[in-house]
Amino acid sequence: MNELSRTKNINAGVAQGSKIGPTLFALYINDIPKQFNTLLCMYEDTAILARNKNPNYIQIALNRHLKALEDWFIKWKIEINVSKTEAIMFANARRYASFPPLRLMTELSPGLRNVSI
């Protein structure tokens, strides 16, 4: 119990829980892509929001932003688990049940969840 583990070199990243970690992370993501017609929200997860009456317009805007993020992920060697992504559409009617597909890392989003308001 009172022994040290073997040392291991870390080639990337910041030690979790370090005091400088949040500042370094903020610098790291400073150039994350932003788009004109979508809103990028970040806290513990990332959300991309788009609003329009036309679902095709939303699909184009979101896919454009997802492509920009994909390029950024590749540039900074960030791996994304696409199976954990989800598209959620909030609508005041069920008429958008056939929302066009979204793509991330050349894969279709795993599913769309409709939330009627």
The first five atom37 places (N, CA, C, CB, O) and aatype in JSON, in Angstrom:
{
  "aatype": [12, 2, 6, 10, 15, 1, 16, 11, 2, 9, 2, 0, 7, 19, 0, 5, 7, 15, 11, 9, 7, 14, 16, 10, 13, 0, 10, 18, 9, 2, 3, 9, 14, 11, 5, 13, 2, 16, 10, 10, 4, 12, 18, 6, 3, 16, 0, 9, 10, 0, 1, 2, 11, 2, 14, 2, 18, 9, 5, 9, 0, 10, 2, 1, 8, 10, 11, 0, 10, 6, 3, 17, 13, 9, 11, 17, 11, 9, 6, 9, 2, 19, 15, 11, 16, 6, 0, 9, 12, 13, 0, 2, 0, 1, 1, 18, 0, 15, 13, 14, 14, 10, 1, 10, 12, 16, 6, 10, 15, 14, 7, 10, 1, 2, 19, 15, 9],
  "atom_mask": [
    [1, 1, 1, 1, 1],
    [1, 1, 1, 1, 1],
    [1, 1, 1, 1, 1],
    [1, 1, 1, 1, 1],
    [1, 1, 1, 1, 1],
    [1, 1, 1, 1, 1],
    [1, 1, 1, 1, 1],
    [1, 1, 1, 1, 1],
    [1, 1, 1, 1, 1],
    [1, 1, 1, 1, 1],
    [1, 1, 1, 1, 1],
    [1, 1, 1, 1, 1],
    [1, 1, 1, 0, 1],
    [1, 1, 1, 1, 1],
    [1, 1, 1, 1, 1],
    [1, 1, 1, 1, 1],
    [1, 1, 1, 0, 1],
    [1, 1, 1, 1, 1],
    [1, 1, 1, 1, 1],
    [1, 1, 1, 1, 1],
    [1, 1, 1, 0, 1],
    [1, 1, 1, 1, 1],
    [1, 1, 1, 1, 1],
    [1, 1, 1, 1, 1],
    [1, 1, 1, 1, 1],
    [1, 1, 1, 1, 1],
    [1, 1, 1, 1, 1],
    [1, 1, 1, 1, 1],
    [1, 1, 1, 1, 1],
    [1, 1, 1, 1, 1],
    [1, 1, 1, 1, 1],
    [1, 1, 1, 1, 1],
    [1, 1, 1, 1, 1],
    [1, 1, 1, 1, 1],
    [1, 1, 1, 1, 1],
    [1, 1, 1, 1, 1],
    [1, 1, 1, 1, 1],
    [1, 1, 1, 1, 1],
    [1, 1, 1, 1, 1],
    [1, 1, 1, 1, 1],
    [1, 1, 1, 1, 1],
    [1, 1, 1, 1, 1],
    [1, 1, 1, 1, 1],
    [1, 1, 1, 1, 1],
    [1, 1, 1, 1, 1],
    [1, 1, 1, 1, 1],
    [1, 1, 1, 1, 1],
    [1, 1, 1, 1, 1],
    [1, 1, 1, 1, 1],
    [1, 1, 1, 1, 1],
    [1, 1, 1, 1, 1],
    [1, 1, 1, 1, 1],
    [1, 1, 1, 1, 1],
    [1, 1, 1, 1, 1],
    [1, 1, 1, 1, 1],
    [1, 1, 1, 1, 1],
    [1, 1, 1, 1, 1],
    [1, 1, 1, 1, 1],
    [1, 1, 1, 1, 1],
    [1, 1, 1, 1, 1],
    [1, 1, 1, 1, 1],
    [1, 1, 1, 1, 1],
    [1, 1, 1, 1, 1],
    [1, 1, 1, 1, 1],
    [1, 1, 1, 1, 1],
    [1, 1, 1, 1, 1],
    [1, 1, 1, 1, 1],
    [1, 1, 1, 1, 1],
    [1, 1, 1, 1, 1],
    [1, 1, 1, 1, 1],
    [1, 1, 1, 1, 1],
    [1, 1, 1, 1, 1],
    [1, 1, 1, 1, 1],
    [1, 1, 1, 1, 1],
    [1, 1, 1, 1, 1],
    [1, 1, 1, 1, 1],
    [1, 1, 1, 1, 1],
    [1, 1, 1, 1, 1],
    [1, 1, 1, 1, 1],
    [1, 1, 1, 1, 1],
    [1, 1, 1, 1, 1],
    [1, 1, 1, 1, 1],
    [1, 1, 1, 1, 1],
    [1, 1, 1, 1, 1],
    [1, 1, 1, 1, 1],
    [1, 1, 1, 1, 1],
    [1, 1, 1, 1, 1],
    [1, 1, 1, 1, 1],
    [1, 1, 1, 1, 1],
    [1, 1, 1, 1, 1],
    [1, 1, 1, 1, 1],
    [1, 1, 1, 1, 1],
    [1, 1, 1, 1, 1],
    [1, 1, 1, 1, 1],
    [1, 1, 1, 1, 1],
    [1, 1, 1, 1, 1],
    [1, 1, 1, 1, 1],
    [1, 1, 1, 1, 1],
    [1, 1, 1, 1, 1],
    [1, 1, 1, 1, 1],
    [1, 1, 1, 1, 1],
    [1, 1, 1, 1, 1],
    [1, 1, 1, 1, 1],
    [1, 1, 1, 1, 1],
    [1, 1, 1, 1, 1],
    [1, 1, 1, 1, 1],
    [1, 1, 1, 1, 1],
    [1, 1, 1, 1, 1],
    [1, 1, 1, 1, 1],
    [1, 1, 1, 1, 1],
    [1, 1, 1, 0, 1],
    [1, 1, 1, 1, 1],
    [1, 1, 1, 1, 1],
    [1, 1, 1, 1, 1],
    [1, 1, 1, 1, 1],
    [1, 1, 1, 1, 1],
    [1, 1, 1, 1, 1]
  ],
  "atom_positions": [
    [[0.81, -1.18, 0.0], [0.0, 0.0, 0.0], [0.86, 1.26, 0.0], [-0.93, -0.01, 1.19], [0.51, 2.22, -0.68]],
    [[1.94, 1.28, 0.71], [2.81, 2.46, 0.77], [3.91, 2.37, -0.27], [3.4, 2.62, 2.17], [5.09, 2.45, 0.07]],
    [[3.54, 2.21, -1.51], [4.54, 2.14, -2.57], [4.08, 2.98, -3.75], [4.79, 0.68, -3.0], [2.9, 3.28, -3.9]],
    [[5.02, 3.34, -4.57], [4.73, 4.15, -5.76], [4.57, 3.26, -6.97], [5.85, 5.19, -6.0], [5.21, 2.21, -7.06]],
    [[3.73, 3.68, -7.88], [3.6, 2.94, -9.13], [4.75, 3.34, -10.05], [2.22, 3.23, -9.81], [5.45, 4.32, -9.81]],
    [[4.93, 2.56, -11.11], [5.99, 2.87, -12.06], [5.66, 4.15, -12.81], [6.2, 1.7, -13.06], [4.49, 4.45, -13.04]],
    [[6.67, 4.9, -13.17], [6.45, 6.13, -13.94], [6.16, 5.78, -15.39], [7.68, 7.07, -13.84], [6.62, 4.77, -15.91]],
    [[5.4, 6.64, -16.01], [5.05, 6.45, -17.41], [4.97, 7.82, -18.07], [3.71, 5.66, -17.57], [4.35, 8.73, -17.52]],
    [[5.59, 7.95, -19.22], [5.54, 9.22, -19.95], [4.15, 9.46, -20.52], [6.59, 9.23, -21.08], [3.51, 8.54, -21.03]],
    [[3.7, 10.69, -20.43], [2.43, 11.1, -21.02], [2.76, 12.0, -22.2], [1.51, 11.84, -19.97], [3.39, 13.05, -22.04]],
    [[2.33, 11.6, -23.39], [2.65, 12.35, -24.6], [1.64, 13.44, -24.92], [2.76, 11.41, -25.76], [1.92, 14.32, -25.74]],
    [[0.49, 13.39, -24.31], [-0.55, 14.39, -24.59], [-1.48, 14.48, -23.4], [-1.35, 14.04, -25.89], [-1.56, 13.56, -22.58]],
    [[-2.18, 15.59, -23.31], [-3.18, 15.74, -22.27], [-2.69, 16.51, -21.07], [0.0, 0.0, 0.0], [-1.53, 16.92, -21.0]],
    [[-3.58, 16.68, -20.13], [-3.32, 17.38, -18.88], [-3.8, 16.48, -17.76], [-4.03, 18.8, -18.84], [-4.85, 15.85, -17.87]],
    [[-3.03, 16.41, -16.7], [-3.42, 15.56, -15.58], [-4.78, 16.0, -15.04], [-2.35, 15.62, -14.46], [-5.0, 17.18, -14.77]],
    [[-5.67, 15.03, -14.88], [-7.01, 15.34, -14.38], [-6.92, 15.85, -12.95], [-7.92, 14.09, -14.45], [-6.21, 15.29, -12.12]],
    [[-7.63, 16.93, -12.68], [-7.64, 17.51, -11.35], [-6.54, 18.53, -11.1], [0.0, 0.0, 0.0], [-6.45, 19.08, -10.01]],
    [[-5.7, 18.78, -12.11], [-4.63, 19.76, -11.91], [-5.21, 21.17, -11.86], [-3.58, 19.65, -13.04], [-6.27, 21.43, -12.44]],
    [[-4.53, 22.06, -11.17], [-5.02, 23.43, -11.04], [-4.98, 24.18, -12.37], [-4.2, 24.18, -10.0], [-5.83, 25.03, -12.62]],
    [[-4.01, 23.87, -13.19], [-3.87, 24.58, -14.46], [-4.7, 23.92, -15.58], [-2.4, 24.64, -14.87], [-4.82, 24.48, -16.66]],
    [[-5.27, 22.74, -15.31], [-6.02, 22.0, -16.32], [-7.12, 22.78, -17.0], [0.0, 0.0, 0.0], [-7.16, 22.81, -18.23]],
    [[-8.04, 23.42, -16.26], [-9.12, 24.17, -16.91], [-8.62, 25.3, -17.81], [-10.04, 24.74, -15.87], [-9.19, 25.55, -18.87]],
    [[-7.56, 25.98, -17.39], [-7.0, 27.06, -18.22], [-6.38, 26.49, -19.49], [-5.94, 27.86, -17.43], [-6.59, 27.03, -20.57]],
    [[-5.63, 25.41, -19.36], [-5.03, 24.8, -20.55], [-6.11, 24.27, -21.49], [-4.09, 23.66, -20.14], [-5.97, 24.39, -22.71]],
    [[-7.18, 23.7, -20.95], [-8.27, 23.21, -21.79], [-8.94, 24.37, -22.52], [-9.29, 22.45, -20.94], [-9.26, 24.24, -23.7]],
    [[-9.16, 25.48, -21.83], [-9.76, 26.66, -22.47], [-8.89, 27.16, -23.62], [-9.98, 27.79, -21.44], [-9.41, 27.55, -24.66]],
    [[-7.59, 27.14, -23.44], [-6.68, 27.54, -24.52], [-6.74, 26.53, -25.67], [-5.23, 27.66, -24.0], [-6.71, 26.91, -26.84]],
    [[-6.83, 25.26, -25.32], [-6.85, 24.18, -26.31], [-8.06, 24.29, -27.23], [-6.84, 22.83, -25.61], [-7.95, 24.07, -28.44]],
    [[-9.21, 24.61, -26.66], [-10.43, 24.66, -27.48], [-10.75, 26.06, -27.97], [-11.6, 24.12, -26.68], [-11.83, 26.29, -28.53]],
    [[-9.85, 26.99, -27.78], [-10.1, 28.38, -28.17], [-10.44, 28.52, -29.65], [-8.89, 29.23, -27.85], [-11.21, 29.4, -30.03]],
    [[-9.88, 27.66, -30.49], [-10.14, 27.77, -31.93], [-11.2, 26.78, -32.43], [-8.85, 27.55, -32.69], [-11.26, 26.5, -33.62]],
    [[-12.02, 26.26, -31.52], [-13.08, 25.34, -31.94], [-14.0, 26.07, -32.93], [-13.89, 24.8, -30.71], [-14.36, 27.22, -32.69]],
    [[-14.38, 25.41, -34.01], [-15.16, 26.08, -35.05], [-16.53, 26.56, -34.58], [-15.34, 25.17, -36.22], [-17.24, 25.87, -33.86]],
    [[-16.85, 27.75, -35.01], [-18.18, 28.33, -34.77], [-18.79, 28.6, -36.14], [-18.11, 29.65, -33.89], [-18.07, 28.85, -37.11]],
    [[-20.09, 28.56, -36.22], [-20.78, 28.78, -37.48], [-21.78, 29.91, -37.33], [-21.49, 27.49, -37.96], [-22.24, 30.22, -36.23]],
    [[-22.09, 30.53, -38.45], [-22.99, 31.68, -38.49], [-24.41, 31.34, -38.02], [-23.05, 32.24, -39.88], [-25.01, 32.11, -37.27]],
    [[-24.94, 30.2, -38.45], [-26.35, 29.91, -38.22], [-26.61, 28.81, -37.18], [-27.0, 29.52, -39.51], [-27.7, 28.26, -37.13]],
    [[-25.61, 28.5, -36.37], [-25.79, 27.55, -35.28], [-25.14, 28.12, -34.03], [-25.17, 26.16, -35.64], [-24.35, 29.06, -34.09]],
    [[-25.49, 27.55, -32.89], [-24.95, 28.0, -31.61], [-24.27, 26.82, -30.95], [-26.07, 28.6, -30.69], [-24.88, 25.76, -30.78]],
    [[-23.01, 26.99, -30.58], [-22.25, 25.94, -29.91], [-22.28, 26.2, -28.41], [-20.79, 25.87, -30.44], [-21.85, 27.26, -27.96]],
    [[-22.77, 25.23, -27.65], [-22.86, 25.36, -26.19], [-21.98, 24.28, -25.57], [-24.34, 25.25, -25.68], [-22.05, 23.11, -25.96]],
    [[-21.17, 24.66, -24.61], [-20.28, 23.69, -23.99], [-20.36, 23.79, -22.47], [-18.83, 23.89, -24.46], [-20.36, 24.89, -21.91]],
    [[-20.42, 22.65, -21.83], [-20.28, 22.57, -20.38], [-19.58, 21.24, -20.11], [-21.68, 22.67, -19.63], [-18.36, 21.16, -20.26]],
    [[-20.3, 20.22, -19.73], [-19.69, 18.9, -19.6], [-19.76, 18.15, -20.92], [-20.36, 18.1, -18.49], [-18.95, 17.26, -21.19]],
    [[-20.73, 18.49, -21.72], [-20.88, 17.94, -23.06], [-21.01, 19.11, -24.01], [-22.11, 16.97, -23.16], [-21.09, 20.26, -23.59]],
    [[-21.02, 18.81, -25.27], [-21.15, 19.86, -26.27], [-22.5, 19.71, -26.96], [-19.99, 19.8, -27.31], [-22.94, 18.6, -27.26]],
    [[-23.15, 20.83, -27.21], [-24.42, 20.83, -27.93], [-24.34, 21.86, -29.05], [-25.62, 21.14, -26.97], [-23.82, 22.96, -28.86]],
    [[-24.86, 21.49, -30.2], [-24.97, 22.42, -31.32], [-26.46, 22.65, -31.53], [-24.27, 21.86, -32.64], [-27.23, 21.71, -31.7]],
    [[-26.85, 23.9, -31.5], [-28.27, 24.24, -31.63], [-28.52, 24.97, -32.93], [-28.73, 25.09, -30.43], [-27.74, 25.82, -33.34]],
    [[-29.62, 24.63, -33.58], [-30.06, 25.34, -34.78], [-31.57, 25.48, -34.7], [-29.62, 24.59, -36.1], [-32.26, 24.6, -34.18]],
    [[-32.07, 26.59, -35.23], [-33.51, 26.85, -35.15], [-34.01, 27.36, -36.5], [-33.84, 27.86, -34.02], [-33.45, 28.3, -37.06]],
    [[-35.06, 26.73, -36.99], [-35.69, 27.16, -38.23], [-36.98, 26.37, -38.39], [-34.74, 26.97, -39.46], [-37.12, 25.29, -37.83]],
    [[-37.92, 26.9, -39.15], [-39.16, 26.18, -39.42], [-38.96, 25.07, -40.44], [-40.24, 27.14, -39.91], [-39.77, 24.14, -40.51]],
    [[-37.91, 25.15, -41.22], [-37.64, 24.18, -42.27], [-36.61, 23.16, -41.78], [-37.15, 24.88, -43.55], [-35.46, 23.54, -41.55]],
    [[-36.99, 21.89, -41.6], [-36.04, 20.89, -41.11], [-34.85, 20.68, -42.04], [-36.74, 19.58, -40.89], [-33.76, 20.33, -41.59]],
    [[-35.05, 20.89, -43.35], [-33.92, 20.74, -44.28], [-32.87, 21.81, -44.04], [-34.42, 20.8, -45.73], [-31.67, 21.54, -44.15]],
    [[-33.3, 23.03, -43.72], [-32.36, 24.1, -43.4], [-31.57, 23.75, -42.14], [-33.11, 25.44, -43.22], [-30.36, 23.97, -42.07]],
    [[-32.26, 23.2, -41.14], [-31.6, 22.8, -39.9], [-30.56, 21.72, -40.18], [-32.63, 22.3, -38.86], [-29.45, 21.77, -39.67]],
    [[-30.94, 20.75, -41.01], [-30.02, 19.66, -41.35], [-28.77, 20.21, -42.02], [-30.7, 18.64, -42.25], [-27.66, 19.8, -41.68]],
    [[-28.93, 21.11, -42.97], [-27.78, 21.7, -43.67], [-26.89, 22.45, -42.68], [-28.25, 22.65, -44.8], [-25.67, 22.29, -42.7]],
    [[-27.49, 23.27, -41.83], [-26.72, 24.05, -40.87], [-25.97, 23.15, -39.89], [-27.64, 25.01, -40.09], [-24.79, 23.37, -39.62]],
    [[-26.65, 22.13, -39.36], [-26.0, 21.24, -38.4], [-24.91, 20.41, -39.06], [-27.03, 20.32, -37.76], [-23.83, 20.24, -38.49]],
    [[-25.17, 19.88, -40.25], [-24.14, 19.09, -40.93], [-22.92, 19.94, -41.28], [-24.71, 18.45, -42.2], [-21.79, 19.46, -41.23]],
    [[-23.14, 21.19, -41.64], [-22.01, 22.09, -41.93], [-21.17, 22.3, -40.67], [-22.53, 23.46, -42.46], [-19.94, 22.27, -40.73]],
    [[-21.83, 22.49, -39.54], [-21.1, 22.68, -38.28], [-20.41, 21.38, -37.86], [-22.06, 23.16, -37.17], [-19.28, 21.41, -37.38]],
    [[-21.09, 20.25, -38.02], [-20.48, 18.96, -37.68], [-19.25, 18.7, -38.52], [-21.49, 17.83, -37.86], [-18.26, 18.16, -38.02]],
    [[-19.29, 19.06, -39.8], [-18.12, 18.87, -40.67], [-16.95, 19.75, -40.21], [-18.48, 19.21, -42.14], [-15.81, 19.29, -40.19]],
    [[-17.23, 20.99, -39.83], [-16.17, 21.87, -39.32], [-15.58, 21.3, -38.03], [-16.73, 23.3, -39.06], [-14.37, 21.34, -37.84]],
    [[-16.44, 20.77, -37.15], [-15.94, 20.15, -35.92], [-15.13, 18.9, -36.23], [-17.11, 19.81, -34.99], [-14.11, 18.65, -35.59]],
    [[-15.59, 18.11, -37.19], [-14.86, 16.91, -37.59], [-13.45, 17.26, -38.03], [-15.61, 16.17, -38.71], [-12.49, 16.6, -37.63]],
    [[-13.31, 18.28, -38.86], [-11.99, 18.72, -39.31], [-11.14, 19.16, -38.12], [-12.11, 19.87, -40.32], [-9.94, 18.88, -38.07]],
    [[-11.76, 19.84, -37.16], [-11.05, 20.3, -35.97], [-10.61, 19.11, -35.11], [-11.94, 21.25, -35.14], [-9.49, 19.09, -34.6]],
    [[-11.49, 18.1, -34.96], [-11.13, 16.9, -34.2], [-9.92, 16.21, -34.82], [-12.32, 15.93, -34.13], [-9.01, 15.79, -34.12]],
    [[-9.93, 16.1, -36.14], [-8.81, 15.46, -36.84], [-7.53, 16.26, -36.64], [-9.13, 15.3, -38.34], [-6.47, 15.7, -36.37]],
    [[-7.63, 17.57, -36.79], [-6.46, 18.45, -36.63], [-5.81, 18.27, -35.26], [-6.86, 19.92, -36.83], [-4.58, 18.2, -35.16]],
    [[-6.62, 18.2, -34.22], [-6.1, 18.13, -32.85], [-6.08, 16.7, -32.3], [-6.92, 19.01, -31.94], [-5.87, 16.5, -31.1]],
    [[-6.29, 15.71, -33.18], [-6.22, 14.3, -32.8], [-7.16, 13.94, -31.64], [-4.79, 13.95, -32.42], [-6.78, 13.25, -30.7]],
    [[-8.39, 14.43, -31.74], [-9.41, 14.13, -30.74], [-10.3, 13.02, -31.29], [-10.25, 15.41, -30.39], [-10.83, 13.13, -32.39]],
    [[-10.45, 11.97, -30.52], [-11.3, 10.86, -30.94], [-12.71, 11.07, -30.39], [-10.72, 9.51, -30.45], [-12.9, 11.43, -29.23]],
    [[-13.68, 10.83, -31.25], [-15.09, 11.0, -30.9], [-15.78, 9.65, -30.95], [-15.79, 12.02, -31.85], [-15.59, 8.88, -31.89]],
    [[-16.58, 9.36, -29.95], [-17.39, 8.15, -29.95], [-18.75, 8.52, -30.55], [-17.53, 7.54, -28.5], [-19.64, 8.99, -29.84]],
    [[-18.89, 8.3, -31.84], [-20.1, 8.7, -32.55], [-21.33, 7.99, -32.0], [-19.96, 8.41, -34.05], [-22.43, 8.55, -32.03]],
    [[-21.16, 6.79, -31.5], [-22.32, 6.05, -30.98], [-22.92, 6.73, -29.74], [-21.92, 4.62, -30.63], [-24.05, 6.42, -29.36]],
    [[-22.19, 7.65, -29.12], [-22.71, 8.36, -27.96], [-23.33, 9.7, -28.33], [-21.6, 8.58, -26.95], [-23.8, 10.43, -27.46]],
    [[-23.35, 10.03, -29.61], [-23.97, 11.29, -30.03], [-25.45, 11.06, -30.27], [-23.28, 11.86, -31.31], [-25.88, 9.95, -30.58]],
    [[-26.2, 12.11, -30.14], [-27.64, 11.99, -30.33], [-28.2, 13.3, -30.86], [-28.35, 11.6, -29.0], [-27.79, 14.38, -30.44]],
    [[-29.12, 13.18, -31.78], [-29.83, 14.34, -32.3], [-31.2, 14.39, -31.63], [-29.96, 14.29, -33.87], [-31.92, 13.4, -31.6]],
    [[-31.54, 15.54, -31.11], [-32.84, 15.71, -30.46], [-33.53, 16.9, -31.11], [-32.7, 15.92, -28.91], [-32.95, 17.99, -31.2]],
    [[-34.76, 16.7, -31.57], [-35.51, 17.79, -32.18], [-36.67, 18.16, -31.26], [-36.01, 17.4, -33.6], [-37.48, 17.31, -30.88]],
    [[-36.74, 19.43, -30.94], [-37.85, 19.95, -30.15], [-38.8, 20.64, -31.12], [-37.36, 20.94, -29.02], [-38.39, 21.54, -31.86]],
    [[-40.05, 20.23, -31.13], [-41.02, 20.8, -32.07], [-42.38, 20.88, -31.4], [-41.09, 19.94, -33.37], [-42.67, 20.17, -30.43]],
    [[-43.22, 21.75, -31.93], [-44.56, 21.86, -31.37], [-45.55, 21.02, -32.17], [-45.02, 23.33, -31.35], [-46.76, 21.15, -31.99]],
    [[-45.05, 20.17, -33.05], [-45.91, 19.29, -33.84], [-45.13, 18.02, -34.19], [-46.42, 20.0, -35.14], [-43.9, 18.02, -34.17]],
    [[-45.84, 16.97, -34.49], [-45.2, 15.7, -34.86], [-44.91, 15.61, -36.36], [-46.07, 14.53, -34.44], [-44.48, 14.56, -36.83]],
    [[-45.13, 16.65, -37.09], [-44.97, 16.59, -38.55], [-43.52, 16.43, -38.99], [-45.55, 17.83, -39.18], [-43.27, 16.19, -40.17]],
    [[-42.58, 16.56, -38.08], [-41.16, 16.44, -38.43], [-40.6, 15.06, -38.09], [-40.36, 17.51, -37.73], [-39.41, 14.94, -37.79]],
    [[-41.42, 14.05, -38.13], [-40.97, 12.71, -37.77], [-39.88, 12.19, -38.71], [-42.15, 11.75, -37.78], [-39.11, 11.31, -38.32]],
    [[-39.8, 12.71, -39.92], [-38.79, 12.25, -40.87], [-37.69, 13.3, -41.03], [-39.44, 11.94, -42.24], [-37.41, 13.75, -42.14]],
    [[-37.07, 13.67, -39.92], [-36.0, 14.66, -39.94], [-34.82, 14.11, -40.75], [-35.56, 15.03, -38.5], [-34.44, 12.96, -40.57]],
    [[-34.24, 14.93, -41.63], [-33.12, 14.46, -42.46], [-31.92, 14.03, -41.6], [-32.68, 15.56, -43.44], [-31.74, 14.55, -40.5]],
    [[-31.11, 13.09, -42.09], [-30.0, 12.55, -41.3], [-28.87, 13.56, -41.08], [-29.44, 11.31, -41.97], [-28.65, 14.46, -41.89]],
    [[-28.17, 13.38, -39.97], [-26.99, 14.18, -39.66], [-25.78, 13.26, -39.71], [-27.12, 14.87, -38.26], [-25.88, 12.07, -39.44]],
    [[-24.62, 13.82, -40.07], [-23.4, 13.02, -40.18], [-22.31, 13.58, -39.28], [-22.91, 12.98, -41.65], [-22.14, 14.79, -39.16]],
    [[-21.59, 12.66, -38.63], [-20.41, 13.01, -37.85], [-19.37, 11.94, -38.09], [-20.74, 13.16, -36.33], [-19.64, 10.75, -37.92]],
    [[-18.19, 12.35, -38.49], [-17.1, 11.44, -38.79], [-17.55, 10.39, -39.82], [-16.6, 10.74, -37.49], [-17.29, 9.2, -39.66]],
    [[-18.2, 10.85, -40.85], [-18.72, 10.07, -41.98], [-19.78, 9.04, -41.58], [-17.58, 9.36, -42.67], [-20.16, 8.21, -42.4]],
    [[-20.25, 9.07, -40.35], [-21.3, 8.15, -39.91], [-22.6, 8.91, -39.72], [-20.89, 7.42, -38.61], [-22.59, 10.07, -39.32]],
    [[-23.69, 8.25, -40.0], [-24.99, 8.84, -39.72], [-25.22, 8.89, -38.22], [-26.12, 8.06, -40.42], [-24.77, 8.0, -37.49]],
    [[-25.89, 9.92, -37.77], [-26.22, 9.98, -36.34], [-27.07, 8.76, -36.0], [-26.97, 11.31, -35.98], [-27.9, 8.34, -36.79]],
    [[-26.86, 8.2, -34.8], [-27.54, 6.95, -34.46], [-29.04, 7.04, -34.38], [-27.02, 6.45, -33.18], [-29.73, 6.02, -34.48]],
    [[-29.57, 8.21, -34.19], [-31.02, 8.29, -34.13], [-31.48, 9.68, -33.78], [0.0, 0.0, 0.0], [-30.7, 10.52, -33.32]],
    [[-32.73, 9.9, -34.01], [-33.33, 11.19, -33.7], [-34.43, 10.95, -32.69], [-33.88, 11.9, -34.98], [-35.27, 10.06, -32.85]],
    [[-34.41, 11.74, -31.67], [-35.46, 11.67, -30.66], [-36.31, 12.92, -30.81], [-34.88, 11.54, -29.21], [-35.78, 14.03, -30.79]],
    [[-37.6, 12.76, -30.97], [-38.52, 13.89, -31.07], [-39.08, 14.21, -29.7], [-39.67, 13.59, -32.06], [-39.47, 13.32, -28.94]],
    [[-39.11, 15.48, -29.38], [-39.74, 15.95, -28.16], [-40.77, 16.98, -28.58], [-38.7, 16.55, -27.13], [-40.41, 18.08, -29.01]],
    [[-42.03, 16.65, -28.45], [-43.09, 17.6, -28.82], [-43.38, 18.51, -27.65], [-44.37, 16.86, -29.27], [-43.44, 18.08, -26.5]],
    [[-43.56, 19.78, -27.97], [-43.83, 20.78, -26.94], [-45.25, 21.26, -27.07], [-42.84, 21.97, -27.04], [-45.69, 22.12, -26.3]]
  ]
}
